[in-house]
Amino acid sequence: MSTQFAPASASALQDAPAARRVDLYAGIHKALRRAMADTLVRLGQLDTADAAEMQRTLGQTEALLALMRSHLRHENDFIHTAIEARRAAGARRTADDHLEHLGSIATLEAEVRTLAGAQPPMRPLLALRLYRHFALFVAENLQHMHIEETANNAALWSLYDDDELNALHDRLVASIPPAEMMEVLHWMGPALAPHELAGLLGDMQRKAPPGAFQAVLDLLRPLIEPGRWVRLAAGLGLAGARTRSAA
């Protein structure tokens, strides 16, 4: 399978900042790309003779698959619903993809359980099978995310203004349980560009209770490169904030 990319003109790139719109997909997709890439690498290097490593890696894989299932539900309930409220069948392509992805998630979860319960001689073969199937799942999701970030965003931008999209984003975020949100932020924080992370934390600083915001800082501080964290904290006026040092 080949992938074709449309070249961007210099004038289009120059005009892009002025035309930038609220992007409901950018942050969460960067988080999921990072999580999938990390998990894929860990599955590829898995030592099936090491019980502790097996538990860590398979546990991470199960947690990611659960997060992916939840992500599909959020997109179905909020983003697809918003598109189709103003454009009939406007999210049909990605909605159909989601049904296939749910089947893939269930298959991968079954393979994780099989590997976890297998006898030692069978584990290397089962681990290789899981690794290859997970790689295909990642590949499918990377292409799917690109469609959402282009076609679905184009639909959202044509149907809603930025105030409406921000309100939709806030409703979606409010529906996410705290534990799941912290898991998302674990993957998202280090995956974002500096201006994206500053925007995310600035928004949380304005809207979240102080204790919840501090918990996010404590989560992210060990994950962010020290020089980047200093610049981020200074930009947000957090230079004197209580944060845990990197372990």
C-alpha positions as CSV (number, residue, x, y, z in Angstrom):
1,M,0.0,0.0,0.0
2,S,1.4,3.4,-1.0
3,T,0.5,6.7,0.7
4,Q,0.3,9.9,-1.4
5,F,0.8,13.3,0.1
6,A,-0.4,16.5,-1.5
7,P,2.4,19.1,-1.6
8,A,1.6,22.4,0.2
9,S,2.3,25.6,-1.5
10,A,4.5,28.3,0.2
11,S,1.5,30.7,0.2
12,A,-0.7,28.1,1.9
13,L,1.8,27.6,4.6
14,Q,2.2,31.3,5.2
15,D,-1.6,31.7,5.5
16,A,-2.0,28.7,7.8
17,P,-1.4,30.5,11.2
18,A,-4.0,33.1,10.4
19,A,-6.5,30.5,9.5
20,R,-5.8,28.2,12.4
21,R,-9.0,26.8,14.0
22,V,-9.8,24.8,17.1
23,D,-8.6,21.3,16.5
24,L,-10.4,18.6,18.6
25,Y,-8.1,15.9,17.4
26,A,-4.6,17.2,17.6
27,G,-3.8,16.7,21.3
28,I,-5.4,13.3,22.0
29,H,-4.1,11.9,18.7
30,K,-0.6,12.9,19.6
31,A,-1.1,11.1,23.0
32,L,-2.4,8.0,21.4
33,R,0.4,7.9,18.8
34,R,3.0,8.1,21.5
35,A,1.2,5.4,23.6
36,M,0.9,3.1,20.6
37,A,4.5,3.6,19.5
38,D,5.8,2.9,23.0
39,T,3.7,-0.2,23.5
40,L,4.6,-1.5,20.1
41,V,8.3,-1.2,20.9
42,R,7.8,-2.9,24.3
43,L,6.0,-5.8,22.7
44,G,8.7,-6.2,20.1
45,Q,11.5,-6.4,22.8
46,L,9.4,-8.4,25.3
47,D,11.4,-11.0,27.3
48,T,8.8,-13.7,27.8
49,A,11.1,-15.4,30.3
50,D,10.9,-12.4,32.7
51,A,7.6,-12.6,34.7
52,A,7.8,-9.0,35.9
53,E,8.4,-7.6,32.4
54,M,5.6,-9.8,31.0
55,Q,3.2,-8.3,33.6
56,R,4.3,-4.7,32.9
57,T,4.2,-4.9,29.1
58,L,1.0,-6.9,28.9
59,G,-0.6,-4.6,31.5
60,Q,0.4,-1.6,29.5
61,T,-1.0,-3.2,26.4
62,E,-4.4,-4.0,28.0
63,A,-4.6,-0.5,29.5
64,L,-3.9,1.1,26.1
65,L,-6.5,-1.1,24.4
66,A,-9.1,0.0,27.0
67,L,-8.1,3.6,26.4
68,M,-8.5,3.2,22.7
69,R,-12.0,1.7,23.2
70,S,-12.9,4.7,25.4
71,H,-11.5,7.1,22.8
72,L,-13.7,5.6,20.1
73,R,-16.7,6.0,22.4
74,H,-15.9,9.7,23.1
75,E,-15.5,10.4,19.3
76,N,-18.8,8.5,18.5
77,D,-20.8,10.3,21.3
78,F,-19.5,13.8,20.8
79,I,-17.6,14.4,17.6
80,H,-19.5,12.1,15.2
81,T,-22.8,13.2,16.8
82,A,-21.9,16.9,16.3
83,I,-21.0,16.4,12.6
84,E,-24.1,14.4,11.8
85,A,-26.4,16.8,13.6
86,R,-25.7,19.3,10.9
87,R,-24.6,17.0,8.0
88,A,-26.4,13.7,7.5
89,A,-23.9,10.8,7.4
90,G,-21.1,13.3,7.5
91,A,-19.0,11.0,9.8
92,R,-20.0,7.7,8.1
93,R,-16.5,6.7,7.0
94,T,-14.8,7.1,10.4
95,A,-17.8,5.6,12.2
96,D,-17.5,2.5,10.1
97,D,-13.8,2.4,10.8
98,H,-14.6,2.5,14.5
99,L,-16.7,-0.7,14.3
100,E,-13.7,-2.5,12.7
101,H,-11.4,-1.1,15.4
102,L,-13.6,-2.4,18.2
103,G,-13.3,-5.9,16.7
104,S,-9.5,-5.5,16.4
105,I,-9.3,-4.4,20.1
106,A,-11.3,-7.4,21.2
107,T,-9.0,-9.8,19.2
108,L,-5.9,-8.2,20.6
109,E,-7.2,-8.4,24.1
110,A,-7.9,-12.1,23.6
111,E,-4.3,-12.5,22.4
112,V,-2.9,-10.7,25.4
113,R,-4.8,-13.1,27.7
114,T,-3.6,-16.1,25.7
115,L,0.0,-15.0,26.0
116,A,-0.4,-14.3,29.7
117,G,-1.7,-17.8,30.4
118,A,0.6,-19.7,28.1
119,Q,3.2,-22.2,29.1
120,P,6.8,-20.9,28.7
121,P,7.7,-22.8,25.5
122,M,4.7,-21.3,23.7
123,R,5.3,-17.7,24.8
124,P,7.9,-16.5,22.2
125,L,5.6,-17.6,19.3
126,L,2.5,-16.0,20.9
127,A,4.4,-12.8,21.7
128,L,5.6,-12.5,18.1
129,R,2.0,-13.0,16.8
130,L,0.7,-10.3,19.2
131,Y,3.5,-7.9,18.2
132,R,2.7,-8.3,14.5
133,H,-1.1,-8.0,15.0
134,F,-0.6,-5.0,17.2
135,A,1.6,-3.4,14.6
136,L,-1.2,-3.8,12.0
137,F,-3.6,-2.2,14.5
138,V,-1.2,0.7,14.9
139,A,-0.9,1.2,11.1
140,E,-4.7,1.2,10.7
141,N,-5.1,3.7,13.4
142,L,-2.4,6.0,12.0
143,Q,-4.2,6.2,8.7
144,H,-7.6,6.5,10.4
145,M,-6.4,9.4,12.5
146,H,-5.1,11.2,9.4
147,I,-8.6,11.0,7.9
148,E,-10.1,12.4,11.1
149,E,-7.6,15.2,11.3
150,T,-8.3,16.2,7.7
151,A,-11.8,15.2,6.5
152,N,-13.6,15.3,9.9
153,N,-11.9,18.6,10.9
154,A,-12.9,20.1,7.6
155,A,-16.5,19.1,8.3
156,L,-16.3,20.5,11.9
157,W,-14.8,23.8,10.7
158,S,-17.5,24.2,8.1
159,L,-20.3,23.4,10.4
160,Y,-19.3,25.1,13.7
161,D,-17.5,28.2,14.9
162,D,-14.6,28.1,17.4
163,D,-16.8,29.0,20.4
164,E,-19.0,26.0,19.6
165,L,-16.1,23.7,19.2
166,N,-14.5,24.8,22.5
167,A,-17.8,24.2,24.2
168,L,-18.0,20.7,22.6
169,H,-14.4,20.0,23.7
170,D,-15.3,21.1,27.3
171,R,-18.3,18.8,27.4
172,L,-16.2,15.9,26.1
173,V,-13.5,16.4,28.7
174,A,-16.0,16.7,31.5
175,S,-17.3,13.3,30.6
176,I,-13.9,11.6,31.2
177,P,-13.4,10.0,34.6
178,P,-10.4,11.5,36.5
179,A,-8.3,8.3,36.4
180,E,-8.7,8.1,32.6
181,M,-7.8,11.7,32.2
182,M,-4.6,11.3,34.2
183,E,-3.7,8.3,32.0
184,V,-4.3,10.4,28.9
185,L,-2.2,13.3,30.3
186,H,0.6,10.8,31.0
187,W,0.9,10.1,27.3
188,M,-0.1,13.5,26.0
189,G,2.2,15.9,28.0
190,P,5.5,14.7,26.5
191,A,3.9,14.3,23.1
192,L,2.9,17.9,22.6
193,A,4.9,20.7,21.1
194,P,5.8,23.4,23.7
195,H,3.1,25.9,22.6
196,E,0.5,23.1,22.7
197,L,1.5,22.0,26.2
198,A,1.5,25.6,27.4
199,G,-2.0,26.0,26.0
200,L,-3.3,22.8,27.6
201,L,-1.9,23.7,31.0
202,G,-3.0,27.3,30.7
203,D,-6.5,26.2,30.0
204,M,-6.4,23.8,33.0
205,Q,-5.0,26.5,35.2
206,R,-7.9,28.7,34.5
207,K,-10.7,26.0,34.8
208,A,-9.5,23.3,37.1
209,P,-9.5,23.3,41.0
210,P,-6.0,24.1,42.3
211,G,-5.6,20.7,43.8
212,A,-6.5,19.0,40.5
213,F,-4.1,21.3,38.6
214,Q,-1.3,20.6,41.0
215,A,-1.9,16.8,40.6
216,V,-1.4,17.3,36.8
217,L,1.8,19.2,37.4
218,D,3.1,16.5,39.7
219,L,2.3,13.9,37.0
220,L,3.9,15.7,34.1
221,R,7.0,17.2,35.9
222,P,9.1,13.9,35.8
223,L,8.0,13.3,32.1
224,I,9.1,16.6,30.6
225,E,12.8,17.4,29.7
226,P,14.1,19.8,32.5
227,G,15.0,22.7,30.2
228,R,11.6,22.6,28.5
229,W,9.8,22.4,31.9
230,V,11.7,25.5,33.2
231,R,10.5,27.5,30.1
232,L,7.0,26.1,30.5
233,A,6.7,26.9,34.2
234,A,8.1,30.4,33.6
235,G,5.6,31.1,30.8
236,L,2.7,30.0,33.0
237,G,4.0,31.8,36.2
238,L,4.7,28.5,37.9
239,A,8.3,28.9,38.7
240,G,7.6,28.6,42.4
241,A,5.0,26.0,42.1
242,R,5.4,22.8,44.2
243,T,6.5,20.0,41.9
244,R,8.1,16.7,42.3
245,S,11.7,16.4,41.0
246,A,12.4,13.8,38.3
247,A,13.3,10.4,39.7
